[in-house]
Amino acid sequence: MNYAGKVVVVTGASSGIGEESAIEFAKRKANVILVARRKEKLDQVAQKISKYNSQVMTLQCDVSQKSQVESMSKTVLEKTGRIDILVNNAGFAIYGTVADLKVEEIESQIATNFFGMIYCTKAFLPKMLDQKSGHIVNVASVAASFGLPGMASYCASKFAMLGFSEGLYHELKGTGVGVTVVSPIMVRTNFFDNTSFKSVPKYSLTSLSSKTVAKAVIKAASSSRLEIIVPPLVRVAVWAKQTFPYLINPILTSTFKQKQEKDSD
């Protein structure tokens, strides 16, 4: 697809997948709106993008705050008059068992990862429907298909994102507006910078680069598919878990128990 001149809004654009996705769209001459909480980081990304001669705008916004999203979307539409692609990428995780996490820590993950996506979707969808064109890309995770111990809250937010997107996918048929979920495995970003991950192995040989996932986001923005799993081979694992849960679930439980025992030694 030709993205030249398209208006693209990317949340969580100050680092990681969001930053790389914004760069990839800018390389393709799209007009990119960078959205995140940290203004100084957004300005740094905008500086990187400037060399591609693409129009760029930075808007400070905490997507977990509905009023901030409403203000952000109003500014975007007033300045651009349209919205072609929305990339809901903002998200984070706090590692810990449900018993140990504070309710506020669980709520904060759901607020950003799930409700932030809803707020942004609701803010821009009416314009897309009016245009009879547009695409929403929701960046989830393979954790949208696996309930991982120690990550229950994060998984819940991504399960919810996938379910919401699937329902919306069917609702939007025939409107000219699409929605696609990008679900990567572990990605090498600052996702694991939270102190809760200090005793958790952060990366493996199979970890993806942000750029690899960003290219999947580019593909998703013009795809008719509901979900793109990165890498595609991992779809086999998702199929196995859904088809043979009585085999896969005991493995997840055993792995978690072994980690707990190791941490307690």
C-alpha positions as CSV (number, residue, x, y, z in Angstrom):
1,M,0.0,0.0,0.0
2,N,1.1,3.6,-0.7
3,Y,1.3,5.4,2.6
4,A,2.4,8.7,1.2
5,G,0.3,11.5,2.7
6,K,-1.6,9.2,5.0
7,V,-2.3,10.5,8.5
8,V,-1.0,8.0,11.0
9,V,-1.4,8.2,14.8
10,V,0.9,6.1,16.8
11,T,0.4,5.8,20.6
12,G,3.3,4.7,22.8
13,A,5.5,6.3,20.2
14,S,8.3,7.5,22.5
15,S,10.2,4.2,22.4
16,G,10.3,0.5,21.3
17,I,7.7,-0.8,18.8
18,G,5.9,2.6,18.7
19,E,9.0,4.5,17.8
20,E,10.1,2.0,15.1
21,S,6.6,1.9,13.7
22,A,6.5,5.7,13.4
23,I,9.9,5.6,11.7
24,E,8.7,3.0,9.2
25,F,5.6,5.0,8.3
26,A,7.8,8.1,7.9
27,K,10.1,6.3,5.5
28,R,7.0,5.7,3.4
29,K,6.2,9.5,3.5
30,A,3.2,9.2,5.8
31,N,2.3,12.2,8.0
32,V,2.9,10.8,11.5
33,I,1.5,11.9,14.8
34,L,3.5,10.7,17.8
35,V,1.6,10.2,21.0
36,A,3.0,9.3,24.4
37,R,3.3,10.6,28.0
38,R,6.9,11.7,27.8
39,K,7.2,14.9,25.7
40,E,11.0,15.0,25.7
41,K,11.2,11.4,24.3
42,L,8.6,12.3,21.7
43,D,10.7,15.2,20.6
44,Q,13.7,12.9,20.2
45,V,11.8,10.5,18.0
46,A,10.5,13.5,15.9
47,Q,14.0,14.6,15.4
48,K,15.0,11.1,14.1
49,I,12.0,11.2,11.7
50,S,12.7,14.6,10.3
51,K,15.4,13.3,8.0
52,Y,12.8,11.4,6.0
53,N,11.1,14.6,5.0
54,S,7.8,13.4,6.5
55,Q,5.4,15.7,8.3
56,V,5.5,14.9,12.0
57,M,3.5,16.1,15.1
58,T,4.1,15.3,18.7
59,L,1.2,15.2,21.3
60,Q,1.7,14.5,24.9
61,C,-1.1,12.3,26.1
62,D,-1.7,9.6,28.7
63,V,-4.0,7.2,26.9
64,S,-5.4,5.8,30.2
65,Q,-7.0,9.2,30.8
66,K,-10.1,9.6,28.7
67,S,-10.2,13.4,28.8
68,Q,-6.6,13.5,27.5
69,V,-7.4,11.2,24.6
70,E,-10.4,13.3,23.7
71,S,-8.3,16.4,23.7
72,M,-5.5,14.7,21.7
73,S,-7.9,13.4,19.0
74,K,-9.6,16.7,18.7
75,T,-6.3,18.4,18.0
76,V,-5.3,15.8,15.4
77,L,-8.6,16.1,13.5
78,E,-8.6,19.9,13.7
79,K,-5.1,20.0,12.3
80,T,-5.3,17.2,9.7
81,G,-8.9,16.9,8.9
82,R,-8.7,13.1,8.7
83,I,-7.3,9.9,10.2
84,D,-6.1,7.0,8.0
85,I,-4.3,4.7,10.4
86,L,-4.5,4.4,14.2
87,V,-1.8,2.3,15.9
88,N,-2.8,1.5,19.4
89,N,0.6,0.5,20.8
90,A,0.8,2.1,24.3
91,G,1.2,-0.6,27.0
92,F,3.2,-1.9,29.9
93,A,3.4,-4.8,32.4
94,I,4.1,-5.4,36.0
95,Y,5.3,-8.8,36.9
96,G,3.9,-10.5,40.0
97,T,1.3,-13.0,41.1
98,V,-2.3,-11.9,41.6
99,A,-1.9,-12.6,45.3
100,D,1.1,-10.2,45.5
101,L,0.1,-7.4,43.2
102,K,-1.8,-4.4,44.5
103,V,-5.3,-3.8,43.0
104,E,-4.0,-0.5,41.8
105,E,-1.2,-2.2,39.9
106,I,-3.6,-4.5,38.1
107,E,-6.0,-1.5,37.4
108,S,-3.2,0.6,35.9
109,Q,-2.2,-2.2,33.4
110,I,-5.8,-2.6,32.3
111,A,-6.3,1.2,32.1
112,T,-3.4,1.7,29.7
113,N,-3.3,-1.5,27.7
114,F,-7.1,-2.0,27.2
115,F,-9.1,1.1,28.0
116,G,-6.4,3.3,26.4
117,M,-7.0,1.3,23.2
118,I,-10.8,1.7,23.6
119,Y,-10.5,5.5,24.2
120,C,-8.4,6.0,21.1
121,T,-10.6,3.7,19.0
122,K,-13.8,5.5,20.1
123,A,-12.1,8.9,19.5
124,F,-11.1,8.2,15.9
125,L,-13.5,5.6,14.6
126,P,-16.4,8.0,13.9
127,K,-14.2,9.9,11.5
128,M,-13.0,6.8,9.8
129,L,-16.6,5.6,9.3
130,D,-17.5,9.0,7.9
131,Q,-14.6,8.8,5.5
132,K,-15.5,5.2,4.7
133,S,-11.8,4.4,5.0
134,G,-9.2,3.8,7.6
135,H,-7.4,1.0,9.6
136,I,-6.9,0.4,13.3
137,V,-3.8,-1.6,14.3
138,N,-3.9,-3.0,17.8
139,V,-0.5,-4.1,19.1
140,A,-1.2,-7.0,21.5
141,S,1.0,-10.0,22.2
142,V,1.1,-13.7,22.0
143,A,0.1,-13.3,25.6
144,A,-3.4,-12.6,24.2
145,S,-3.6,-16.4,23.7
146,F,-1.7,-17.7,26.7
147,G,-2.5,-17.0,30.3
148,L,1.0,-16.7,31.7
149,P,1.7,-17.1,35.4
150,G,3.1,-13.9,36.9
151,M,1.6,-12.0,34.0
152,A,-2.2,-12.5,34.6
153,S,-3.0,-8.8,34.6
154,Y,-1.1,-8.1,31.4
155,C,-2.5,-11.2,29.7
156,A,-6.0,-10.2,30.7
157,S,-5.5,-6.8,29.0
158,K,-4.3,-8.5,25.8
159,F,-7.0,-11.2,25.8
160,A,-9.5,-8.4,26.1
161,M,-7.8,-6.4,23.3
162,L,-8.0,-9.4,21.0
163,G,-11.6,-10.2,21.9
164,F,-12.6,-6.5,21.5
165,S,-10.8,-6.4,18.1
166,E,-12.5,-9.6,16.9
167,G,-15.9,-8.2,17.7
168,L,-15.1,-4.9,16.0
169,Y,-13.6,-6.7,13.0
170,H,-17.0,-8.2,12.3
171,E,-18.9,-5.0,13.0
172,L,-16.7,-3.1,10.5
173,K,-17.2,-5.4,7.5
174,G,-18.4,-3.5,4.5
175,T,-17.6,0.0,6.0
176,G,-14.2,0.5,4.4
177,V,-12.6,0.5,7.9
178,G,-10.5,-2.4,9.1
179,V,-8.9,-3.6,12.3
180,T,-5.9,-5.9,12.6
181,V,-4.1,-7.2,15.8
182,V,-0.4,-7.6,15.8
183,S,0.7,-10.3,18.3
184,P,4.5,-10.7,18.7
185,I,6.4,-12.9,21.0
186,M,9.0,-11.4,23.4
187,V,10.4,-8.1,22.0
188,R,13.7,-6.5,22.9
189,T,12.4,-3.1,24.2
190,N,12.3,-1.2,27.5
191,F,9.2,-3.2,28.3
192,F,11.1,-5.1,31.0
193,D,12.6,-2.0,32.6
194,N,10.0,-2.1,35.4
195,T,11.7,-3.2,38.6
196,S,9.2,-6.1,39.0
197,F,11.1,-7.9,36.2
198,K,14.5,-7.9,38.0
199,S,14.5,-11.6,38.7
200,V,12.9,-12.6,35.4
201,P,14.9,-13.6,32.3
202,K,14.3,-10.7,29.9
203,Y,15.3,-12.0,26.5
204,S,16.0,-15.2,24.7
205,L,17.5,-16.2,21.4
206,T,14.0,-16.0,19.9
207,S,13.4,-12.4,21.0
208,L,12.4,-10.0,18.3
209,S,13.7,-6.6,17.5
210,S,11.3,-3.6,17.5
211,K,12.0,-3.1,13.9
212,T,10.8,-6.6,13.0
213,V,7.5,-6.0,14.8
214,A,7.2,-2.5,13.3
215,K,7.3,-4.0,9.8
216,A,4.4,-6.3,10.9
217,V,2.6,-3.1,11.9
218,I,3.1,-1.7,8.5
219,K,1.8,-4.9,6.9
220,A,-1.2,-4.9,9.3
221,A,-2.2,-1.3,8.4
222,S,-3.4,-2.5,5.0
223,S,-4.3,-6.1,5.8
224,S,-7.7,-7.8,5.7
225,R,-6.7,-10.2,8.4
226,L,-7.8,-10.1,12.0
227,E,-4.5,-11.1,13.6
228,I,-0.9,-11.3,12.5
229,I,1.3,-13.3,14.8
230,V,5.0,-12.5,14.8
231,P,6.8,-14.7,13.8
232,P,4.2,-16.7,11.9
233,L,5.6,-20.0,13.2
234,V,4.3,-19.2,16.7
235,R,0.8,-19.6,15.4
236,V,1.5,-23.4,15.7
237,A,2.0,-22.9,19.5
238,V,-1.3,-20.9,19.8
239,W,-3.1,-23.6,17.8
240,A,-1.6,-26.4,20.1
241,K,-2.6,-24.5,23.2
242,Q,-6.2,-24.0,22.0
243,T,-6.5,-27.6,20.7
244,F,-4.6,-29.5,23.4
245,P,-4.9,-27.4,26.6
246,Y,-4.7,-30.5,28.7
247,L,-1.1,-30.9,27.4
248,I,0.1,-27.3,27.3
249,N,-1.3,-26.0,30.5
250,P,0.5,-28.4,32.8
251,I,3.8,-27.4,31.1
252,L,3.1,-23.7,31.9
253,T,2.3,-24.5,35.5
254,S,5.3,-26.7,36.0
255,T,7.7,-24.0,34.5
256,F,6.3,-21.4,36.9
257,K,6.5,-23.6,39.9
258,Q,10.2,-24.4,39.1
259,K,10.9,-20.7,38.8
260,Q,9.3,-20.0,42.2
261,E,11.3,-22.8,43.8
262,K,14.5,-21.4,42.3
263,D,13.8,-17.9,43.5
264,S,13.1,-19.1,47.0
265,D,16.5,-21.0,47.2
